[in-house]
């Protein structure tokens, strides 16, 4: 009986595999869509490829660039960092100032 249980566990563990290319493409599309929608920029666009954190963290990050729409900002360029909650499919934005070398 123990041998059968072990064999079944081994068989099912082989079924666990990495996400497909299509699953990654779908994730990146959902991430980009949510982050651009949450952005305050009038012309928001991804400034980088997403950064994928370990599944234990549960977030992906995306740097966004664009121009501030507020009149007092005078169309100034800016950057935002978007954190995307993979489980809830929600985006959180904060202003991002790149470090100067």
C-alpha positions, 0 to 999 in steps of 0.5 A: 500500500505504501508503495502504491501511495508513493508511486501515485504521489510521484506521478502527480508531482510530475504533473506540476510544471512551469507555466506555459508561454501563453500563461506568461503572456496573459499575465504580462498583458493583465499586469500591463493593462492594470498598471496603465489604468492605475497610472496618473499619466495621460500617456502612460507606457511601460518603461521596462519589462515586468520584474517578477518576484518569487510566488511567495511574495505574490507581486510583479513590478512594472516601471511606467513612464509618461507626462504629468497631466496636471497644469502646474506640472507643465507636461513634465516627464515622470516615472511611476512604479506599479506593484501588481498583486497577482492573486487579486489582479490589482495594481498599486502605483507610487511615484518613482524617482530613479537614483542618480549614479 
